[in-house]
Amino acid sequence: MDIGSTIRAIRKRKNITIAQICEETGLSQGFMSQVETNKTSPSIATLENIAQALKVPLAYLLLKKEERMNVVRREERKITTSGFEKLKVEHLSSTKNVKMMLVEFPPGASTGNVPHAHEGEEVHIVIKGRIYAVQGEDAAEFAEGDSFSWNACTPHLVRNIGENTAIVLISIYAENEQGQDHI
């Protein structure tokens, strides 16, 4: 864990000196320097004092880099194709277990010829167009603004039934990271 570098980055971003942190926490400048260079590991109580002095939640100091905010700018989105019909998939932000994407369905296009199943849970919202979705014995038509969700372990399929391209925002939760490449 790289807590010291996090503390230093926050302190510098907020224009707080080591002396100011030490004055507020009662810690020595030598100790704070060792904390910031990761040469010593402070106790939770000491980290709580440092967090208070920096005016940040203690939990933020304990986050790993990959657990912090992940920003994906529109122009930086990864774009892939999926399935037999080569649906355009724009990959939005994600976490270890949750993946969000915008999927474009040309008229008549679907997620496959037959319903498919995979690990995880999915939530969909129709951003544009009209789609038909089926999961097991359940089926419904959806228009712009409608949403639906399901457990993806039951075979399912999504098809554009409109005359124009449909765009669907899909969020997939899967405990297994490899299970997230399905739509």
N, C-alpha and C positions, 0 to 999 in steps of 0.2 A: 504494500500500500504506500502511496506517495502523499501522505497527509501534509508533510512539511512544505512541499512545493505548492500544494493547494492553499495553505495558509499564507505563504509568501505572495502568491498571485493575487489573492483577495486583498491582502494588506496593501500591496502596491496599487491595485486598481482603485482602492478607496483612499489613496494618499495618506495612509496611516504609517507612522514610523514605528520601528521596533520599540523605541523608548516609550511611545504612547501606549503600546500594548502592555509593556512591562509595568507602567505606572498604573494602569487599570487592573491588571491581573495580579500584581505583586511578584511576578516572575523576574528572574535576572535576565539581562540582555544576552549574556553568554548562553544561558539555557535556551532562550528563544531562538538564538542563532543556530544552535544545535538541532532544535526542532525543525526549523525551516530547511536545514540541509539534510534532514533525515538521519542525523547521527545519533539521535535519541528518540525514544517513543514515549510521548507523554501519557499519563493516566487519563482515564475518561473524565475524571473530575477536572483535571487541568485543561483538557480539550474543551470541556463545557465552558470554562472561564475564558479561554481564547475565543471560542465561538461567540460568546456574549460580547466580548470586546470588539469583535469584527462585525457584530450585529448580523450574524448568519445562523441558521439552525445547525445544531451539532450534527444532525444526520447528513447534512450536505458535506461536511468535512470527511465523513466516513464513506462516501460514495466512491466507487471505482470510476475511472474515467469513462468506461463504456456504459456506466449507469447514469451518467449525466445527460443533460439535454442534447439531443441529436438533431441537428438542423440540416434539412435538405432543401435548398433553394430550387425554385421552379426550373431554372436552366441547368441545374445539376442532377436532375432526376435521371435515374437509370431507366432506360426504355428497352423492353424485351417483347418477344411474341410468345404466345402460349397456345398450345393445342393444335389440332388438325387445321383449324381455320385461321391460325396465326393471328389471334386477337392481340391488339396492341395493349401492352401493360406498362403503365407508368408507376414505378416503385416510389412510394412516398416514404415518410419516416417510419422507422421500425424500432422495436426493442428486441431483447433476446427471444421473447415468445410471441410478440404481436407484430404483424406485418400489415401495412395499409397500402392499397394500390388503387389506381384509377384504371378501369378496363373499358376499352372501346369495343363495342359489338356492332359491326356493320349490319345492315338489314339482313335478316335471316340467319345470322351467325349465332353459334352457341358454344358452350364450353366443351362440347363433344357430341359424338353421334349417339351415345348412350349415357345414362347417368353414371357417375363415378363416385367413389368414396375415398376418404383419406382421414388421417388423424386431424383433430382440432375442431374448433367452432368458428363459424363465419357470421358476420353481420354485413348486410348489404343496404345501400341506399341508392335509389335511382336518381341520378343527377340530371339526366336528359334521356328522353325517349320512352319507349314502352317495351317491357320485357315480360316473359313468361318464365316462372320458376317452378320446378318440381323437386320434391324430396320424398322418396318412398311413395306413399299413397296420397300425399298432399300436393296440391298444385294451385297456383293463383297467377293472375296477371297484375302487373305493377306499372304505375305511371310515375312521372317526375315527382319527386318528394316522398314517394312511398318507400318503406323499408321493411326488411324481413331478416330473420336470423335462423340458424339451424346448427345442429351437431353434424359435422361433416362426415362422421362415420357411417351415416345412412346415405346410400346413393342419391345423388342430386345432379341437376342440370339447370342452366340458365340460358335462355334463347331470346334474341331480339325479335319481337313480333311487329315492330313498327316499320314504317317506310324510310326512316332516317336512322343514322348512327345513334346507338344508345350508349350512354356513359354511366357506369356503375362504380360507386366507391365501395370497395370491399376491404373489410378488416378481418384478418384470420389470426386466431389464437391457437397455438399448438405448443404443448410442453416440450416436444422434440423439435429442435430447430430445423432439421431436415424436412419435416412435414409441412413446411411453409411455402413450398413452391407450387402448390396446387391452387387452382381457382375453379 
